[in-house]
Amino acid sequence: MSEERLLDVKNLRTSFLISSGVVSAVRGIDIHVDRGEFLGVVGESGCGKSVSMLSVMRLLEDNALMKADSLTFDGTDLMSYSSKEMRRIQGNDIGMIFQDPMTSLNPLYTIGNQIMEPLRIHKKMSGAEARRRAAEMLDLVGISSPEQRLKQYPHEFSGGMRQRAMIAIAMCCNPKLLIADEPTTALDVTIQAQILELMKDMKEKFATATVLITHDLGVIASTCTRVVVMYGGLVMESGMAEDIFYRPGHPYTIGLLNSISGIDGAEKKKLVPIPGSPPDLMNPPAGCPFMARCDYAMRICASSHPVLTSLENGHSVACWLTHSFASGMRARLEAR
């Protein structure tokens, strides 16, 4: 494995036992994150992107079953770690920003106490040291009067400030990897831009590898250097952001791109939604999960899902029409 590789996950499978059966949320994916990179994981709701990262963090409900051939973080296989050993990693080496800070922050504790807690647990700081560090973190994330804000409760912060506080908590121990799960979904457009800019600034300051989970390709385009596209619990395509946006090779990726306005906003185009619905992961299809919604589906797509096939420059696609489809779609995109 490359020395630049911080996280390397092989054949991750995560399922949930519910009253009506078993939901196969993640069905065997390989994913990696290099040191210092900004990776985007994109796909529709229910595609498995959040569950895959929660599996890495081992933050799953009791009804979950997670397996992987290997789950290596910073040279150590986390699959061999007990829950107690994982708690030394969670919040220290791997930080996480959740989608809704109002439900993630404890309403009964001050913001200061919630930033200080991981510092005292993981860094063994005294109360005074942790408080100084907490004030520094609030200042770093752009919250004014940090000493005063440390004494306030989550309900006294605006939505944007709560998300900044979540970033301060996630970054206070200088993690090697930061996972941000839909961090801007509940915010208005102006605050979204500020939070994304803040995340990029924090990545530069701390040299932290970052995984951004989102369904918004516009967010991916403005932030990430590499992208993983998920659908039906599987990886459909992965590659550099430029390849994903300008040289897409999977029909699902094309569908996502056609469903958003122009990346640079310079040209208006008709938005084309993807017809149909995502697959039922209680009864996942034997073949490609996108087959029922794909205009290019063939007989083989119903019975067998293709492995990721490498194109060039780390660009990989899981499609039976990979090479012919990619070249044809590039011509169509250039003609638009």
TORLO-648818 format. One line per 2 residues: their letters; for each residue x, y, z of C-alpha. Coordinates in pm, 1 decimal. Layout:
A = X Y Z; ...;
***
This chain:
MS = 0.0 0.0 0.0; 126.7 348.3 -85.9;
EE = 278.1 549.9 200.9; 48.5 832.4 89.3;
RL = -260.2 622.2 162.1; -419.7 710.0 495.3;
LD = -739.0 502.8 474.8; -780.1 188.0 265.5;
VK = -1103.0 -14.5 277.9; -1144.0 -343.7 91.7;
NL = -1478.8 -515.4 23.9; -1682.2 -330.7 287.6;
RT = -2030.2 -476.3 350.0; -2279.2 -331.2 596.4;
SF = -2633.0 -453.0 653.3; -2909.8 -375.8 901.2;
LI = -3150.5 -625.0 1057.2; -3499.4 -473.9 1081.1;
SS = -3840.0 -624.7 1161.4; -3922.1 -688.4 795.8;
GV = -3586.4 -831.3 690.0; -3225.3 -737.1 615.3;
VS = -3124.8 -413.1 441.3; -2797.1 -447.9 250.2;
AV = -2690.0 -83.6 271.4; -2330.0 -126.0 151.3;
RG = -2266.1 -429.0 -68.9; -1892.8 -465.7 -114.7;
ID = -1703.1 -147.7 -189.1; -1335.6 -54.3 -206.5;
IH = -1254.1 302.6 -109.2; -937.6 484.1 -12.2;
VD = -829.4 827.9 107.4; -478.2 963.7 58.2;
RG = -307.0 1184.5 311.8; -411.7 1547.3 282.1;
EF = -659.7 1496.3 -3.4; -1018.4 1624.7 -29.7;
LG = -1242.2 1334.8 -138.4; -1608.3 1370.8 -230.5;
VV = -1854.8 1081.7 -191.5; -2170.3 1157.6 -387.2;
GE = -2500.1 985.6 -462.6; -2873.7 988.9 -397.7;
SG = -3019.1 945.2 -49.4; -2999.4 579.8 54.1;
CG = -2708.6 491.1 -174.5; -2484.2 393.2 119.7;
KS = -2244.9 687.7 127.9; -2307.9 786.0 491.9;
VS = -2327.4 424.5 610.8; -1990.7 347.6 450.6;
ML = -1818.0 623.2 648.2; -2004.8 543.1 970.5;
SV = -1881.7 186.3 919.8; -1524.4 315.0 901.4;
MR = -1583.1 504.5 1226.6; -1758.8 200.1 1380.0;
LL = -2049.2 426.2 1477.6; -2329.4 190.1 1375.9;
ED = -2650.1 92.0 1553.9; -2673.2 -237.7 1741.7;
NA = -2877.9 -390.4 1458.4; -2593.7 -339.2 1209.0;
LM = -2354.7 -602.9 1080.5; -2032.4 -474.1 924.7;
KA = -1769.9 -684.2 749.2; -1463.8 -600.2 542.9;
DS = -1166.1 -789.3 404.9; -953.1 -510.3 552.0;
LT = -1005.1 -164.2 697.2; -663.8 -4.5 727.1;
FD = -615.0 338.8 881.2; -267.0 488.8 907.2;
GT = -111.6 144.5 872.1; -332.5 -28.6 1131.2;
DL = -621.1 -268.0 1053.9; -917.3 -128.0 1248.2;
MS = -1112.4 -452.4 1199.9; -899.9 -599.6 1480.2;
YS = -984.2 -314.7 1720.3; -1227.8 -359.5 2006.9;
SK = -1495.8 -95.8 2078.4; -1276.8 40.9 2358.3;
EM = -974.8 69.5 2128.5; -1187.8 239.4 1861.2;
RR = -1287.5 509.2 2111.1; -922.0 618.1 2115.0;
IQ = -948.8 673.9 1737.6; -1294.3 834.9 1727.8;
GN = -1270.6 1210.3 1776.7; -891.7 1197.8 1801.6;
DI = -739.0 1053.4 1482.6; -1070.0 1060.7 1292.5;
GM = -1309.8 1351.9 1340.6; -1666.8 1370.8 1211.5;
IF = -1903.9 1656.5 1131.7; -2265.3 1547.1 1124.9;
QD = -2547.8 1672.9 906.6; -2760.7 1843.3 1172.0;
PM = -2559.8 2012.7 1448.0; -2873.1 2078.2 1654.8;
TS = -2923.6 1704.3 1704.7; -2549.6 1632.2 1731.5;
LN = -2468.1 1894.8 1994.6; -2585.7 1821.5 2349.1;
PL = -2840.9 2090.8 2444.1; -2762.2 2047.5 2815.4;
YT = -2391.6 2132.5 2790.2; -2222.1 2456.6 2693.6;
IG = -2033.4 2480.2 2366.6; -1713.6 2516.8 2568.6;
NQ = -1770.0 2191.0 2758.2; -1836.2 2005.7 2432.4;
IM = -1511.0 2125.3 2272.7; -1312.8 2067.0 2592.3;
EP = -1432.7 1708.5 2643.5; -1230.0 1542.7 2361.4;
LR = -926.5 1752.1 2455.1; -937.3 1626.4 2813.8;
IH = -1006.6 1265.6 2709.6; -765.4 1228.7 2417.3;
KK = -499.5 1492.9 2485.2; -511.0 1470.7 2868.0;
MS = -524.9 1850.6 2896.1; -604.5 2025.6 3221.8;
GA = -926.9 2226.5 3243.8; -742.9 2555.0 3186.8;
EA = -544.7 2418.3 2890.7; -856.5 2270.6 2731.0;
RR = -1042.7 2597.9 2775.5; -764.3 2796.7 2607.7;
RA = -757.6 2549.3 2319.8; -1139.0 2561.0 2288.8;
AE = -1131.4 2942.2 2265.7; -856.9 2920.5 2001.2;
ML = -1067.1 2676.8 1798.0; -1376.7 2899.4 1806.7;
DL = -1162.3 3188.5 1691.8; -1013.8 2972.4 1411.3;
VG = -1359.9 2880.5 1280.1; -1462.0 3246.0 1270.7;
IS = -1676.5 3282.1 1581.6; -1624.0 3621.4 1744.4;
SP = -1588.3 3676.3 2121.5; -1484.6 3311.5 2173.3;
EQ = -1442.7 3339.3 2552.0; -1802.0 3454.5 2585.1;
RL = -1932.4 3200.1 2333.3; -1774.5 2913.4 2528.8;
KQ = -2029.1 2979.4 2804.5; -2329.6 2962.4 2574.4;
YP = -2553.7 2667.4 2485.5; -2629.7 2534.9 2134.6;
HE = -2972.8 2700.1 2122.5; -2802.7 3037.9 2162.1;
FS = -2609.7 2985.9 1835.7; -2746.0 3035.4 1483.3;
GG = -2743.8 2740.4 1240.7; -2420.8 2852.5 1077.4;
MR = -2253.7 2909.9 1413.8; -2358.6 2565.2 1534.9;
QR = -2200.5 2409.7 1228.1; -1882.4 2609.9 1291.2;
AM = -1884.9 2483.8 1650.1; -1917.1 2126.5 1518.4;
IA = -1612.6 2185.6 1298.7; -1423.3 2319.9 1601.7;
IA = -1510.4 2004.4 1798.3; -1410.8 1777.3 1510.0;
MC = -1079.3 1958.2 1451.4; -970.7 2036.0 1807.9;
CN = -752.9 1723.2 1839.2; -589.1 1775.9 1497.1;
PK = -731.0 1456.6 1340.1; -557.3 1290.6 1047.6;
LL = -893.8 1232.4 877.5; -1208.2 1446.8 886.2;
IA = -1542.3 1304.7 766.9; -1811.8 1563.0 691.7;
DE = -2159.0 1413.7 640.9; -2378.4 1659.3 445.9;
PT = -2240.2 1950.9 652.2; -2425.6 2224.2 459.0;
TA = -2766.8 2065.4 391.2; -2964.1 2259.4 654.2;
LD = -2799.1 2594.7 578.6; -2889.4 2873.5 337.8;
VT = -2675.0 2924.5 28.2; -2461.4 3207.5 169.5;
IQ = -2378.8 3015.6 487.8; -2314.0 2699.5 283.8;
AQ = -2042.3 2880.1 89.7; -1887.1 3010.2 412.1;
IL = -1882.1 2663.8 571.9; -1724.7 2503.7 262.8;
EL = -1460.1 2776.2 249.6; -1394.1 2723.2 619.2;
MK = -1350.2 2348.6 567.3; -1098.0 2412.2 289.9;
DM = -911.7 2660.7 511.5; -902.0 2412.5 802.0;
KE = -771.9 2140.4 571.0; -488.2 2370.1 463.0;
KF = -406.6 2475.3 820.9; -398.5 2122.8 964.3;
AT = -308.9 1917.0 651.6; -607.1 1697.4 731.9;
AT = -745.3 1450.0 477.5; -1115.4 1523.3 430.9;
VL = -1409.6 1315.1 309.5; -1714.0 1519.6 209.4;
IT = -2037.1 1318.4 186.7; -2305.4 1493.6 -16.5;
HD = -2578.8 1454.3 -277.5; -2492.9 1798.1 -419.9;
LG = -2258.6 1786.4 -719.4; -2224.5 2164.1 -706.5;
VI = -2063.5 2131.6 -362.5; -1832.6 1859.1 -495.9;
AS = -1726.3 2072.7 -795.7; -1622.4 2365.7 -579.3;
TC = -1441.8 2165.1 -313.3; -1310.1 1817.0 -394.4;
TR = -1010.0 1694.8 -590.9; -1128.8 1335.0 -624.0;
VV = -1481.6 1190.4 -634.7; -1650.2 856.4 -563.5;
VM = -2000.3 808.0 -708.6; -2220.1 556.3 -521.7;
YG = -2553.6 398.3 -609.5; -2744.1 103.4 -463.7;
GL = -2474.7 31.9 -204.5; -2199.7 6.5 -467.0;
VM = -1934.8 231.6 -623.7; -2038.4 318.4 -980.6;
ES = -1746.0 544.5 -1070.4; -1442.0 707.5 -913.9;
GM = -1177.0 945.0 -1035.8; -1041.3 1296.4 -1028.6;
AE = -1312.3 1563.9 -1015.2; -1221.1 1682.2 -1364.8;
DI = -1277.0 1332.2 -1504.4; -1609.6 1289.0 -1326.5;
FY = -1747.6 1622.8 -1445.9; -1603.0 1642.5 -1796.4;
RP = -1528.2 1279.4 -1891.4; -1795.9 1074.5 -1709.8;
GH = -1808.0 705.5 -1793.0; -2117.4 568.7 -1617.6;
PY = -2482.0 632.9 -1717.5; -2567.0 714.3 -1355.8;
TI = -2297.7 980.6 -1335.4; -2429.3 1128.2 -1660.9;
GL = -2778.7 1130.7 -1510.9; -2657.5 1317.0 -1204.0;
LN = -2477.7 1573.9 -1418.1; -2786.1 1627.6 -1635.3;
SI = -2994.1 1683.9 -1322.3; -2801.0 1994.9 -1213.6;
SG = -2747.0 2336.3 -1364.4; -2416.5 2420.2 -1535.3;
ID = -2113.5 2376.5 -1311.6; -1980.2 2724.6 -1380.6;
GA = -2323.2 2885.2 -1420.2; -2218.9 3032.9 -1752.7;
EK = -2461.1 2837.0 -1968.1; -2824.0 2750.2 -1902.2;
KK = -2937.1 2404.0 -2002.8; -3251.0 2198.6 -1963.1;
LV = -3243.5 1984.0 -1650.7; -3316.6 1616.6 -1718.1;
PI = -3423.7 1415.5 -1410.6; -3338.2 1046.8 -1378.8;
PG = -3663.2 849.9 -1420.9; -3764.2 575.8 -1177.9;
SP = -3658.7 503.8 -820.2; -3349.4 361.9 -648.1;
PD = -3344.0 -16.8 -591.9; -3493.0 -187.1 -287.2;
LM = -3188.3 -285.2 -81.7; -3390.7 -541.9 110.0;
NP = -3404.2 -727.4 -222.1; -3105.2 -589.4 -414.0;
PA = -3080.6 -677.3 -783.5; -2837.1 -948.7 -887.6;
GC = -2690.3 -728.5 -1159.5; -2630.7 -357.6 -1195.1;
PF = -2852.9 -166.9 -949.6; -2899.8 111.3 -1205.7;
MA = -3029.7 -118.7 -1479.8; -3402.1 -36.2 -1435.8;
RC = -3329.7 335.3 -1487.0; -3062.2 305.3 -1757.1;
DY = -3124.6 378.5 -2126.2; -2823.9 164.1 -2220.8;
AM = -2907.1 -152.4 -2022.8; -2826.5 -489.8 -2180.2;
RI = -2922.6 -845.1 -2090.2; -2600.0 -904.1 -1897.5;
CA = -2675.7 -603.5 -1674.3; -2966.6 -795.5 -1516.0;
SS = -2759.5 -1091.8 -1405.9; -2413.1 -961.5 -1323.6;
HP = -2268.8 -639.4 -1188.5; -1936.9 -541.4 -1349.2;
VL = -1627.8 -473.1 -1142.3; -1467.3 -132.3 -1153.2;
TS = -1264.7 -107.4 -1473.5; -970.8 131.4 -1492.5;
LE = -977.2 382.9 -1777.3; -686.9 620.3 -1717.8;
NG = -531.5 842.5 -1449.8; -707.1 655.2 -1167.9;
HS = -1047.8 693.0 -1335.7; -1254.7 373.5 -1284.1;
VA = -1607.4 281.2 -1397.4; -1834.3 -14.6 -1317.3;
CW = -2030.9 -52.9 -1641.4; -2049.8 -326.4 -1906.5;
LT = -2035.4 -53.4 -2169.4; -1740.9 120.9 -2006.4;
HS = -1515.2 192.3 -2302.5; -1769.1 235.2 -2583.6;
FA = -2011.6 422.6 -2358.1; -1746.7 659.4 -2222.3;
SG = -1624.5 759.5 -2565.9; -1978.5 804.1 -2699.8;
MR = -2093.3 1009.9 -2402.9; -1788.6 1233.7 -2425.6;
AR = -1884.3 1315.6 -2782.2; -2241.7 1391.6 -2673.5;
LE = -2125.7 1615.2 -2387.5; -1889.6 1809.2 -2614.8;
AR = -2174.8 1862.0 -2864.4; -2414.3 2002.9 -2602.6;
***
